Amino acid sequence: MKTNIKDFNILLVDDIEDNLYSLELLIKENFELNIFKSLSAEDAMNVIIENKIDLILCDVQMPDIDGFEFAQYLKEIENTKDIPIVFITGIYNKDEYKSKGYDLGAVDYITKPINDELFYSKLNVYIDIYNQKKQKDEKLEKTESLLVHNSKMASMGEIIGLISHQLKQPLNTLSLYCADVKLSHEYGEINDEYIKEHSENTKNQITYMNETIDSFLDFFNPNKIKSNYYISEAINKALELLKSKIHINDIKLNIDIDETIEILGTEMEFTQVVVNIVNNSIDAFIEKYPNNEDVNKIINISVKKESDIILITLEDNAGGISNNIEEILDPYYTTKENGTGVGLYMVNLIVKNYMHGDLKISNSNIGLKFEIFLS
């Protein structure tokens, strides 16, 4: 019964056509393989370029380029250096020639006249090795495919987590607006001015959510469109989105911004940075003063340019954090009871990866301080 390996490609190289024919018949008696034949090393190279060759049976004594030179050439090329070569010869069968062949990477020597049974036995060994390698490669390919799939799913989960975190803030604010409408109606405070302000604030939150979704669709795009924008305008947009939460918690803002400073980038991404940092400070005040005690709650924001460095500082007086200050930038690390741990992680991601800046976090003498350095 013939051994059938339809995807096993064997190349026979000999300058004598009768030798090729005899060797082909010998193989076909016991194997069903894909057989390629070449009368010279040069022609063999063309076959190898056009086909995936799994084993080469090569005569040593050939004109122009002999078997040794051919093997040397194959071993110097990355795509061909691992193809196993078996030399078939009736002349170069002395130990010194065999040693030279093995040094060039030959896996075996078969001497003429060929012993049929020995030849079949050796060819079976090479086919077994091929099958084992094929199984390992298929297993490795499946493993790599699984890893890629899991990586994609992890990235997708991470992005969904970031989007979810960014949308919670405007959704919470909209919830506050809804509660405010009910209370204002009960106390008869709804008038034209109230309706106008409520409408504008609601639209701002919805616009921010739309822009957030659009921003994440483009978040990991290296070819995203960048433009010049004023840092002051981006900060003002962030504070406008948080206006209701800042007001309800009686927080005072100290703003010191050079309004002439422009940077090249994506304004929405920087707005998200400010929203996350300021919101983190607000949450720190809420955690420290759960009953909204009448204390002096302050957030300082400054933007200055010295030489070619732009320094953006955001600082609160909520007392800072006692330990693990560097860990607050890690994904899913949080000190809050209901925190997700993705807000400040995204801040770090945007500043370092997309704004090509540096972020420093420290405890100042009053609270937690964020310093963003851009050049």
N, C-alpha and C positions, 0 to 999 in steps of 0.2 A: 504494500500500500504506500502510495506516494505521500510525502509530507507536503501539505498545502499551506504555503505562506504567501498569500497574494500581494501583500504590501512589503515584502522583503526584496530589495533591489540589489543585485550582485553585478559587478562589472568585471569582465574578463579582458585582460590586456596582454596581447602577444603580437609580434610582428609577422607571424606565420599564420595564415588563414586556416590551414588544416588543423593546426593546434587548437585554435579557437573553436572550430567545429567539433573536434573530438571532446573537448572539455565541456562544451554545451550539451552534447549528447549524454555524456557521463552524468551531468547534473540532472538532466530531464528524466533519466531513468528512475530516479528516486525522489525528486523534488519538483514541486510546481512553484517556481519563483519567477520574478521578473529579471530576465537576463539581458544585460547590455554588453556589447562587444566593441573593442577598439584595437586597431592595428598599430597604434603608436601612442606614446605618452601625450603628445599634443592633442590628438583626437580624444583621448580619455579625459583630458581636462575639460573639453567642450561638453562631454557627456555629464561630467560631475557638476558643471555650472548649471546645466539645464534640468538635472534630476537629483533627487535625494538618494545617494548611494550608501548602502549599509555595510557592504563588504567588497573588497577589491582582491581579485586573484591576478597576480601580475608576474609575467616572465621577467627574469633579470636581464638576460642578454637581448638587447634591442638596439638598433642603430640610432644615431642622433642622441637620443636621451635614453639611457638604460634604466632598469627598474630601480636601482639605488638612487639615481638622480631624481627620478620621478617621485619616490617616497620622500626624499629630502624637500622637494618643492611643496608637496602636500602638507608636510609638517610645519612649514613656515607661514601657512595661510590659516587664519582663525577658523573659517568655515569648513575646512577640510582636514584639519590637524588630528581630529579624533576618529577619522574613518579607519577601521582596522584593515591592515594589508597583509596578505599571505603571499609569499614569494613561491613561485613554482619554477624549478630549474633542474637541469640535468648536468650542468657544468659547475655552477657556483654553489657547490654543496659541501665545501670544506669548512672547517670550524671558523677560520678567519673571516670567510664570507658571511657565514651565519651570524657571527658576532657583529659584523658591520651592519647587517640587515636589522638585527634586533636593536642596535644603537639608533638606527633611523626610525624605529617605531614599529617594525614588523611584528606581528603577533605570532607568526608561525612560518615554517618552511615545509614545503612538500616537494620531494625529489622525484624526478622522472627515472624510470617509468613509474607511473602513478599506481599505487596499490588501491584498487577500487574500494575495498571494505574500509581501509584506513581513511581514505578520502571522505567517504560517506559519514564515518564516525565523527571526523573533525568538523565537517560541515554542519552536522547536527548540533555539535557543541556551540558553534557560532550562532546558529539559529536560536538555541535555547537562551544564550546570553542576550540576543536581540529581543526575544520575547520578555525576558525579565526586565530589561531596560525599558521596554515599551510600557510594561505594566507600572513600573516606578514613575515613568514620565507622566502617564495618565493620572496616577494617583496624586502626583505633585501638582499637575495642572488643575485637578479638581480642588485640591487644598488651596491653591492660590486663588482660584475662582471664588471659593467660599470666603476666603479672607477679604478679597476685594468687595464681595457682596456685603459682608458684615461691616466693612469700613464705610461703604456707601450708606448703609442703614444707620450706622452710628452718626455719621455726618448729618444725615437727614434728621435724625432725632435731636441732634445738637442745634440745628438751624430752627427746627420747630420750637425747641425750648427757648431760643433767643427771641423768636417772633412772639411767642406767647407772653414772655416777660415784658416785651415792649408794648404789647397791646393792653396789658392789664392796667397800666397807669391811666391811659385815656378812658378806658371802660369804667374804671373806678370813679374818675372825674365826672363822666356822664351820669353815673349812678348818683353822685352827689347833686348834680344839677336837677335830676328828677325829684330827689327828696326835697330840694330847695323850692321847686315849683309847688309841691304839695303844701309845704309850710307857709310859703308866701301867699298862696291862695287862701289858706285858713285865716291869715292875719290881714287879708285885704291889701297886700302890698304889690300886687301885680298891676302894672301900668304900662304905657307905651315904652317908656325908657327901660323898664325891666325886661319886657319882651324883646326889645332890640338887643340888649346886652346878652340875654340868655341865648338868643338865636346866633349871635356872633361867636360866643364862647363854644356853643355846641358844634357849629360848623368848623371851628378851629380844631377841635378834638377829632372830628371825623376826617378832616383833611390830613391831620397828622397820622391817623391810622392808615389811610390810603397811601400816604407817602412812605410810611414804614414798610408796608407790604411791598411797594414798588422798589424800595431801597434794598430789601432782602432778596428780591428777585435778581438784583444786580450786584449783590453783596460780594460774591467771590469772583466776579468778572474782572480779569486783569485789564480789559480794554474799556472799562467804564468811562463815561464822559466826565471829565473834570473841568472846573471853571473857577475863576477868581471870585471870592465872596468876602464880605466884611465879617470878621469874627464877632463884632458887636451885634450884628443882625441875627446871626445864628444863636447867640446867647439869649437875646431878647425873645426869639421864637420859643426857645426852651422854657424860659421863665413864664411866658404867656400861657403855655400849656399847663404849667404847674401853679398858675396864679390862685386858683381856688383852694388848692391844698395848702399853699403857703399862707393864704389869708385865714383859713379856718384854724390853723395851728399857731397863729399870731407870731409868725417869723419875720424878722426884719432883714432886709437885704441891703448890704453895703456894696455899691457898685463903683468900681474905679477902672474904666475901660478906655483905652485909646481907640477912638472910633475910626481912625484912619488906617488901622492895620488890616491888610488883606492877606489871604492865603489861597493857594491853589489846591483844590480838592473837591470833595462832595459835601455840600453844606448840610444835607440831611444827616450824614453820618456824624458830623461834629455836633449837630443838635442833639442826637441820641446820646452822645457822650455826656453833654451837659445835663440832659434830663436824668440820666442814670446817677450821676454824681450828686446833683442837688436832691433828687428823690431819696438817695441813700442818707443824706443829712437829715431830711425831713423825717424819715423813718426812725433815725437815731433819736431825734427829739421826742417822737411819739412814744418810743420805748422807754426813754428816760423820764418823760413826764406824761404818763398815760391819762391823767385827768386834765391835761392841757393847763397845767399850773401857770400862774401869772409870773413868769420869769423872763429874763432878757434872752430870747433865742435869736441868734444872729448867724447869717451866712455871708461871708465875705467873698466877693468875686473881683478879680483884677486881671487885666491884660496889659502887658508892657513889652516893649521891644528894646533890647540892648544889643548893639552891634547887629549881628545877623541872626540872633536868637530871639524868638518870641516866647515869653513866659506867661502861661495862663495858670492862675492860682484860684482854687476854690477851697474855702476853709469854713468850718462851722465851729461853734463853741459848745458842742454836745459832749465834750469830755474825752473824745478819742476812744481807742480800744486798748485793752490791757495787754493782749498778747496776740501772737500769730498775725502780725500786721501784713506780712508778705503773702500770707495764704488767702487773704480776702480777694486776690485776683485770680485764684484757681477756680476752674469750672466747678459749680455745684457746692462750693464752700460757702457757708453762711453762718452768721451768728444770730440771725433772726428766727423767731419761732415758726413763722410761716414763710420764710424766705426761700428763694429758688437757687441762689448762688450763681446766677448767670449775668446779672446786670453789670457788675464791676469786671467780670471776665470779659464781657463784650467791650467795655471801655478800654481795657488793656489791648484787646485784639484790634480795635479800630485805630487807636493811637499809634501802636507799634507797627502793625502790618499794613495799614492803609493810609495813615498820615505820615508814616516814616519818622515818627517822633519818639520821645522818651517820656515815661510816666514814673513819677516818684510819689510815694505815699509815706507820710510820717505823722507822728503825734506832735502837734505844736503845743504851746503853753496853754491853749484854750480848748483844742479839740483835734479832729482829724483834718489833715491838709493834703490836697491833691495838687501836684505841680506837673504841668504838661509843657514839655520843651519841644518847640518846633523850629526848624531852620529853613 
